[in-house]
């Protein structure tokens, strides 16, 4: 039994608080005066009685009624029914009239004294009667408050104290379809009808009214917005319509429950709530619609105008097809039954709509069918973690989405990730509980719904059957007793002389309430026992679409996988080599991957399987091929099945040193995915809990197991974890306290042991074989652990550091690069999350925290020996690089880089649907010539035979080259690759071999771009064919602490010594004198110069005797536009180019001709005449980017000079520490001191030159003392 009303409150206008722009309300009286123990008094109720504000009126308005919903801190709702009427306020009348007419209060009082008559009331103040209850019976509350108002306004001979006391002491039965006939004592007779099921919402006619106001499409949009956790705001001129609309929208979500702020009527003083960041369903009065249009992230529904407004910044996810179309069609059949026959020449008689209450239930039945189809088979994806003392259940979201075929659907993904679905799993997950209509529908009727999709008549029949059940839930007894509630006389609110609402005798009311409570305590409680049952599981998950999947030769592919594995374990190397490529192709299918895990499991004995080196390599390749398709949106079943196998297969490297398979399959992002580890852990716990209770059952029946009982035992063995949990939950109340405590401890120990096991598995997969490479930090963002995101962050720690030369860090975070700490943090977060959810004790969690660092440290120590021994293994024999056949005049610029040519997405040459030999992937080399980029190699599949794969296209046709990270189809690991696209619709997609370093790849790409975009048209293959082209000699192997600049420097030095290559930049020159360009065109061996800015020489010889290559470079510099511009400005001449006719204080130096001094400065620089080129590199070291101060412009009239420079290159804290701790600290410090001296000399020379120059120009605006010596610290 529950109280019908918790509190009765009288709220009136507060005229004792003047000074505010709007009036305020205050609580005049409340009953009972003390709070109930189980229900505190709601604070701020006076705000909700007048949501539009407490305002006086010049006329006596009709009484109004609406229901406000308040939610307390425990998420319990309180329904506040407000009946508001207006009564005359004499005091406020005088004050208001004086303020509105602009007269003084004394004048009005004087007029009243003269006239001696009582003026009719012209000012009316609102007063509200409020009923607060935890029950949702709006019509009963309307009748009760209306009865109290009728007694007051019609002056009936009934005590208001008795009415209020009877109301506050009235008890009503719980849900279950029972009736309660009661009377408040004013000649009334009222009936309360409780619903059959508490879980089903009671809507009356609100859902049908919402569709009538907004239409089908708008309501569906609001429905999707609420399910995907968007903000929804209603506005209307009627408060009751706001309540009904919010109630209807929330009821459409059944079986989900809305868990965010739900405020059907928001008062004016709380409008700032609309700016909250959380989703909500809120209603406001239309007088505030000008204020709400400024909200940018709120979907606004106008109930009076029938429109909704979705802001542009909101992407509203819609229902997946075909469910969206089916729902729209079903709603149209119900709400517009005449639509199908509207065009008939002889239409049937007009179809009558169902009455409003039944129409309301038919619309709700459509949404019930929709949720049954959306959540079909959801119980098969529930993971049972604990049974006692309370069930703990997790939902396998990725498996559900994958099996439903809705992995890419953002609507269902958002629904499953929302708080409403989390509450759904928590409430409906337990297998033994009270069931309702939805449980039966989702378990037994989904197949019927699917069959009725194309049969409207059967669909309407089923909808009406469901509607009958929903209607019966609200109205279980159709023949209801006669109800009688007195109503006020017509027009009673317009009477001139109505006394104010009387003051209630509080003492008398309290006495009557206590008497009624005493009587009710003596009455037997009519409580209803909840009928619990085993929840039907229903059919398993099926795809939402009947997709016809074309599986060809699936049995043959599985047989290929089985044969390959048998050949591996039988040491039949030749047969294995023949069948391995086909087996790897077959592993693209899910069935073949499952077959692989099953077959490998058969070869594991006692959790171990030792292999030789060849077998180990084959198994690793197949495992990597299987894991490469396990994305974060799949079910993770394959990776979970391979997880124990990675710790089972191993090989002996040396006495006492074994290498397990997990050291070779760590590159896959699946191992750093949060949801994978959670899901796999929960699956393992579920199996262990099932085994726990199965073994307990066997122990109980083992002594007296007969032949008849064996069949029963086999059936028992087939029971799922949910079946066992339902039985345990049913037996739980009958068990003793000690037995219950024992079961709880056994389950907790099971979860704890699994947590230890998974901590070891995670250490195996997360600690890399080479501990210098922290794969965890490269592939995962541990800080995003709690978010549950499936995304994998692939940027490395080094890649996240800004590459700007201006970036200076104070300290390096060595801890972030520590592999042990990162793995410990990763596993600790996992342990905290799953153990807390699984109910593991804090003592066990702390012991795990202490255990994990030791496990990681021991594992790293073990891997050091494994890594050392694995490097001693002989390298895998690779195919010989084939030299390509060249065209006449074509020459190789860059020697071949060993690569793997990957299929480019076309079926050609892949042995797919088009058939033919499996030419790709092919192993070979990538060459760069003066005309083409060319691949030549052989197919990896040995069954193809001795065929050669050649793919090439002209360099000039290249449209795009892109660096990619791709899957090596042979080694089954991620490698750096290159994808080159041409205008001839050809594509070369290669993965570089592990022996090809990153520096070599960068040199190759630089050369490719150089020949793709030549500096001169005469450098193209058409003009330069047959001429000698310098060949780029690539480094054979990567040395320690080398860089691209070091390699380039070595290459250029070798080319210069051979005299075959001129270093510098080429430009297409305009013919000025007609000598240099003609000389180059007619020169027989002229070719394009290299564009790499690397040189060993830091200065250009100032003598006039130059080598042939240097003369060519000087000629280019002299002809540059910047040199001519410097001469035009009168900034001097180039060093050693000609004799000077007059003294010059600046000169043009070519020391940066190879861009070795400063990469961002031009080849010619203007410096003071007294500064030698040999000192410029030392000066440049003192500035960022080597940008030393140089003159770049001079005003021709005033002689003002403009200089450019970089900032001082100060040393960071880390650099200071490094320089102090390095063995070469002394030479470095001497070099830095010499650089500082050169910098001071350079600045002095610059100031001297500027000052003398200004004096010669006669400009004294700048006073400079030439003798001033500057240092970097004084500038």
Rosetta blueprint (number, residue, H / E / L):
1 X L
2 X E
3 X E
4 X L
5 X L
6 X L
7 X E
8 X E
9 X E
10 X E
11 X E
12 X E
13 X E
14 X E
15 X L
16 X L
17 X L
18 X L
19 X L
20 X L
21 X L
22 X L
23 X E
24 X E
25 X E
26 X E
27 X E
28 X E
29 X E
30 X E
31 X E
32 X L
33 X L
34 X L
35 X L
36 X L
37 X L
38 X L
39 X L
40 X L
41 X L
42 X L
43 X L
44 X L
45 X H
46 X H
47 X H
48 X H
49 X H
50 X L
51 X L
52 X L
53 X L
54 X E
55 X L
56 X L
57 X E
58 X L
59 X L
60 X L
61 X L
62 X L
63 X L
64 X E
65 X E
66 X E
67 X E
68 X E
69 X E
70 X E
71 X E
72 X L
73 X L
74 X L
75 X L
76 X L
77 X E
78 X E
79 X E
80 X E
81 X E
82 X E
83 X E
84 X E
85 X E
86 X E
87 X E
88 X E
89 X L
90 X H
91 X H
92 X H
93 X H
94 X H
95 X H
96 X H
97 X H
98 X H
99 X H
100 X H
101 X H
102 X L
103 X L
104 X L
105 X H
106 X H
107 X H
108 X H
109 X H
110 X H
111 X H
112 X H
113 X H
114 X H
115 X H
116 X L
117 X L
118 X L
119 X L
120 X L
121 X L
122 X L
123 X L
124 X E
125 X E
126 X E
127 X E
128 X E
129 X E
130 X E
131 X E
132 X E
133 X E
134 X L
135 X L
136 X L
137 X L
138 X H
139 X H
140 X H
141 X H
142 X H
143 X H
144 X H
145 X H
146 X H
147 X H
148 X H
149 X H
150 X H
151 X H
152 X H
153 X H
154 X L
155 X L
156 X L
157 X L
158 X L
159 X L
160 X H
161 X H
162 X H
163 X H
164 X H
165 X H
166 X H
167 X H
168 X H
169 X H
170 X L
171 X E
172 X E
173 X L
174 X L
175 X L
176 X L
177 X L
178 X L
179 X E
180 X E
181 X E
182 X E
183 X L
184 X L
185 X L
186 X L
187 X L
188 X L
189 X E
190 X E
191 X E
192 X E
193 X E
194 X L
195 X L
196 X L
197 X L
198 X L
199 X L
200 X L
201 X L
202 X L
203 X L
204 X L
205 X L
206 X H
207 X H
208 X H
209 X H
210 X H
211 X H
212 X H
213 X H
214 X H
215 X L
216 X H
217 X H
218 X H
219 X H
220 X H
221 X H
222 X H
223 X H
224 X H
225 X H
226 X H
227 X H
228 X L
229 X L
230 X L
231 X E
232 X E
233 X E
234 X E
235 X E
236 X E
237 X L
238 X L
239 X H
240 X H
241 X H
242 X H
243 X H
244 X H
245 X H
246 X H
247 X H
248 X H
249 X H
250 X H
251 X H
252 X L
253 X L
254 X L
255 X L
256 X L
257 X L
258 X L
259 X L
260 X L
261 X E
262 X E
263 X E
264 X L
265 X L
266 X L
267 X L
268 X H
269 X H
270 X H
271 X H
272 X H
273 X H
274 X H
275 X H
276 X L
277 X L
278 X L
279 X L
280 X E
281 X E
282 X E
283 X E
284 X E
285 X E
286 X H
287 X H
288 X H
289 X H
290 X H
291 X H
292 X H
293 X L
294 X L
295 X L
296 X L
297 X L
298 X E
299 X E
300 X E
301 X E
302 X E
303 X L
304 X L
305 X L
306 X L
307 X E
308 X E
309 X E
310 X L
311 X L
312 X L
313 X L
314 X L
315 X L
316 X L
317 X L
318 X L
319 X L
320 X L
321 X L
322 X L
323 X H
324 X H
325 X H
326 X H
327 X H
328 X H
329 X H
330 X H
331 X H
332 X H
333 X H
334 X H
335 X H
336 X L
337 X L
338 X L
339 X L
340 X L
341 X L
342 X L
343 X L
344 X L
345 X L
346 X L
347 X L
348 X L
349 X L
350 X L
351 X L
352 X L
353 X L
354 X L
355 X L
356 X H
357 X H
358 X H
359 X H
360 X H
361 X H
362 X H
363 X H
364 X H
365 X H
366 X H
367 X H
368 X H
369 X H
370 X H
371 X H
372 X H
373 X H
374 X H
375 X L
376 X L
377 X L
378 X H
379 X H
380 X H
381 X H
382 X E
383 X E
384 X E
385 X E
386 X E
387 X L
388 X L
389 X L
390 X L
391 X L
392 X E
393 X E
394 X E
395 X E
396 X L
397 X H
398 X H
399 X H
400 X H
401 X H
402 X H
403 X H
404 X H
405 X L
406 X L
407 X L
408 X L
409 X L
410 X H
411 X H
412 X H
413 X H
414 X H
415 X H
416 X H
417 X H
418 X L
419 X H
420 X H
421 X H
422 X H
423 X H
424 X H
425 X H
426 X H
427 X H
428 X H
429 X L
430 X L
431 X L
432 X E
433 X E
434 X L
435 X L
436 X L
437 X H
438 X H
439 X H
440 X H
441 X H
442 X H
443 X H
444 X H
445 X L
446 X H
447 X H
448 X H
449 X H
450 X H
451 X H
452 X H
453 X H
454 X H
455 X L
456 X H
457 X H
458 X H
459 X H
460 X H
461 X H
462 X H
463 X H
464 X H
465 X H
466 X H
467 X H
468 X H
469 X H
470 X H
471 X H
472 X H
473 X H
474 X H
475 X L
476 X L
477 X L
478 X L
479 X L
480 X L
481 X L
482 X L
483 X L
484 X E
485 X L
486 X L
487 X L
488 X L
489 X L
490 X L
491 X L
492 X H
493 X H
494 X H
495 X L
496 X L
497 X L
498 X L
499 X L
500 X L
501 X L
502 X L
503 X L
504 X L
505 X L
506 X H
507 X H
508 X H
509 X H
510 X H
511 X H
512 X H
513 X H
514 X H
515 X H
516 X H
517 X H
518 X H
519 X H
520 X H
521 X H
522 X H
523 X L
524 X L
525 X L
526 X L
527 X L
528 X L
529 X L
530 X L
531 X L
532 X L
533 X E
534 X E
535 X L
536 X L
537 X L
538 X L
539 X L
540 X L
541 X L
542 X L
543 X L
544 X L
545 X L
546 X L
547 X L
548 X L
549 X L
550 X L
551 X L
552 X L
553 X L
554 X H
555 X H
556 X H
557 X H
558 X H
559 X H
560 X H
561 X H
562 X H
563 X H
564 X H
565 X H
566 X H
567 X H
568 X H
569 X H
570 X L
571 X L
572 X L
573 X H
574 X H
575 X H
576 X H
577 X H
578 X H
579 X H
580 X H
581 X H
582 X H
583 X H
584 X H
585 X H
586 X H
587 X L
588 X L
589 X L
590 X H
591 X H
592 X H
593 X H
594 X H
595 X H
596 X H
597 X H
598 X H
599 X H
600 X H
601 X H
602 X H
603 X L
604 X L
605 X E
606 X L
607 X L
608 X E
609 X E
610 X E
611 X E
612 X L
613 X H
614 X H
615 X H
616 X H
617 X H
618 X H
619 X H
620 X H
621 X H
622 X H
623 X H
624 X H
625 X H
626 X H
627 X H
628 X L
629 X L
630 X L
631 X L
632 X L
633 X L
634 X L
635 X L
636 X L
637 X H
638 X H
639 X H
640 X H
641 X H
642 X H
643 X H
644 X H
645 X H
646 X H
647 X L
648 X L
649 X E
650 X E
651 X E
652 X E
653 X E
654 X E
655 X L
656 X L
657 X E
658 X E
659 X E
660 X E
661 X H
662 X H
663 X H
664 X H
665 X L
666 X L
667 X L
668 X L
669 X H
670 X H
671 X H
672 X H
673 X L
674 X H
675 X H
676 X H
677 X H
678 X H
679 X H
680 X H
681 X H
682 X H
683 X H
684 X H
685 X H
686 X H
687 X H
688 X H
689 X H
690 X H
691 X H
692 X H
693 X H
694 X H
695 X H
696 X H
697 X H
698 X H
699 X H
700 X H
701 X H
702 X L
703 X L
704 X L
705 X L
706 X L
707 X H
708 X H
709 X H
710 X H
711 X H
712 X H
713 X H
714 X H
715 X H
716 X H
717 X H
718 X L
719 X L
720 X L
721 X H
722 X H
723 X H
724 X H
725 X H
726 X H
727 X H
728 X H
729 X H
730 X H
731 X H
732 X H
733 X L
734 X L
735 X L
736 X L
737 X H
738 X H
739 X H
740 X H
741 X H
742 X H
743 X H
744 X H
745 X H
746 X H
747 X H
748 X H
749 X H
750 X H
751 X H
752 X H
753 X H
754 X H
755 X H
756 X H
757 X H
758 X H
759 X H
760 X H
761 X H
762 X H
763 X H
764 X H
765 X H
766 X H
767 X L
768 X L
769 X L
770 X L
771 X L
772 X L
773 X L
774 X L
775 X H
776 X H
777 X H
778 X H
779 X H
780 X L
781 X L
782 X H
783 X H
784 X H
785 X H
786 X H
787 X H
788 X L
789 X L
790 X L
791 X L
792 X L
793 X L
794 X L
795 X L
796 X L
797 X L
798 X L
799 X L
800 X L
801 X L
802 X L
803 X L
804 X L
805 X L
806 X L
807 X L
808 X L
809 X L
810 X L
811 X L
812 X L
813 X L
814 X L
815 X H
816 X H
817 X H
818 X L
819 X H
820 X H
821 X H
822 X H
823 X H
824 X H
825 X H
826 X H
827 X H
828 X H
829 X H
830 X H
831 X H
832 X H
833 X H
834 X H
835 X H
836 X H
837 X H
838 X L
839 X L
840 X L
841 X L
842 X H
843 X H
844 X H
845 X H
846 X H
847 X H
848 X H
849 X H
850 X H
851 X H
852 X H
853 X H
854 X H
855 X H
856 X H
857 X H
858 X H
859 X H
860 X H
861 X H
862 X H
863 X H
864 X H
865 X H
866 X H
867 X H
868 X H
869 X H
870 X H
871 X L
872 X L
873 X L
874 X L
875 X L
876 X L
877 X L
878 X L
879 X L
880 X L
881 X L
882 X L
883 X L
884 X L
885 X L
886 X L
887 X L
888 X L
889 X L
890 X L
891 X L
892 X E
893 X E
894 X E
895 X E
896 X E
897 X E
898 X E
899 X E
900 X E
901 X E
902 X L
903 X L
904 X L
905 X L
906 X L
907 X L
908 X L
909 X L
910 X E
911 X L
912 X L
913 X L
914 X L
915 X L
916 X L
917 X L
918 X E
919 X L
920 X L
921 X L
922 X E
923 X E
924 X E
925 X E
926 X E
927 X E
928 X E
929 X E
930 X L
931 X L
932 X E
933 X E
934 X E
935 X E
936 X E
937 X E
938 X E
939 X E
940 X L
941 X L
942 X H
943 X H
944 X H
945 X L
946 X L
947 X L
948 X E
949 X E
950 X E
951 X E
952 X E
953 X E
954 X E
955 X H
956 X H
957 X H
958 X E
959 X E
960 X E
961 X E
962 X E
963 X E
964 X E
965 X E
966 X E
967 X E
968 X L
969 X L
970 X L
971 X L
972 X L
973 X L
974 X E
975 X E
976 X E
977 X E
978 X E
979 X E
980 X E
981 X E
982 X E
983 X L
984 X L
985 X L
986 X L
987 X E
988 X E
989 X E
990 X E
991 X E
992 X E
993 X L
994 X L
995 X L
996 X L
997 X L
998 X H
999 X H
1000 X H
1001 X H
1002 X H
1003 X H
1004 X H
1005 X H
1006 X H
1007 X H
1008 X H
1009 X H
1010 X H
1011 X H
1012 X H
1013 X L
1014 X L
1015 X L
1016 X L
1017 X H
1018 X H
1019 X H
1020 X L
1021 X H
1022 X H
1023 X H
1024 X H
1025 X L
1026 X L
1027 X L
1028 X L
1029 X L
1030 X L
1031 X L
1032 X E
1033 X L
1034 X L
1035 X L
1036 X L
1037 X L
1038 X L
1039 X L
1040 X L
1041 X L
1042 X L
1043 X L
1044 X H
1045 X H
1046 X H
1047 X H
1048 X H
1049 X H
1050 X H
1051 X H
1052 X H
1053 X H
1054 X H
1055 X H
1056 X H
1057 X H
1058 X H
1059 X L
1060 X L
1061 X L
1062 X L
1063 X E
1064 X L
1065 X L
1066 X L
1067 X L
1068 X L
1069 X L
1070 X L
1071 X L
1072 X L
1073 X L
1074 X L
1075 X L
1076 X H
1077 X H
1078 X H
1079 X H
1080 X H
1081 X H
1082 X H
1083 X L
1084 X L
1085 X L
1086 X L
1087 X L
1088 X L
1089 X L
1090 X E
1091 X L
1092 X L
1093 X L
1094 X L
1095 X L
1096 X L
1097 X L
1098 X L
1099 X L
1100 X L
1101 X L
1102 X L
1103 X L
1104 X L
1105 X L
1106 X L
1107 X L
1108 X H
1109 X H
1110 X H
1111 X H
1112 X H
1113 X H
1114 X H
1115 X H
1116 X H
1117 X H
1118 X H
1119 X L
1120 X L
1121 X H
1122 X H
1123 X H
1124 X H
1125 X H
1126 X H
1127 X H
1128 X H
1129 X H
1130 X L
1131 X L
1132 X L
1133 X L
1134 X E
1135 X L
1136 X L
1137 X L
1138 X L
1139 X L
1140 X L
1141 X L
1142 X L
1143 X L
1144 X L
1145 X L
1146 X E
1147 X E
1148 X E
1149 X E
1150 X L
1151 X L
1152 X L
1153 X L
1154 X L
1155 X L
1156 X L
1157 X L
1158 X L
1159 X L
1160 X L
1161 X L
1162 X L
1163 X L
1164 X L
1165 X E
1166 X E
1167 X E
1168 X E
1169 X L
1170 X L
1171 X L
1172 X L
1173 X H
1174 X H
1175 X H
1176 X H
1177 X H
1178 X H
1179 X H
1180 X H
1181 X L
1182 X L
1183 X E
1184 X H
1185 X H
1186 X H
1187 X L
1188 X L
1189 X L
1190 X E
1191 X E
1192 X E
1193 X E
1194 X E
1195 X L
1196 X L
1197 X L
1198 X L
1199 X L
1200 X L
1201 X E
1202 X E
1203 X E
1204 X E
1205 X L
1206 X L
1207 X L
1208 X E
1209 X L
1210 X L
1211 X L
1212 X L
1213 X H
1214 X H
1215 X H
1216 X H
1217 X H
1218 X H
1219 X H
1220 X H
1221 X H
1222 X L
1223 X L
1224 X L
1225 X H
1226 X H
1227 X H
1228 X H
1229 X H
1230 X H
1231 X H
1232 X H
1233 X H
1234 X H
1235 X H
1236 X H
1237 X H
1238 X H
1239 X H
1240 X H
1241 X H
1242 X H
1243 X H
1244 X H
1245 X H
1246 X H
1247 X H
1248 X H
1249 X H
1250 X H
1251 X H
1252 X H
1253 X H
1254 X H
1255 X H
1256 X H
1257 X H
1258 X L
1259 X L
1260 X L
1261 X L
1262 X L
1263 X L
1264 X L
1265 X L
1266 X L
1267 X L
1268 X L
1269 X L
1270 X L
1271 X L
1272 X H
1273 X H
1274 X H
1275 X L
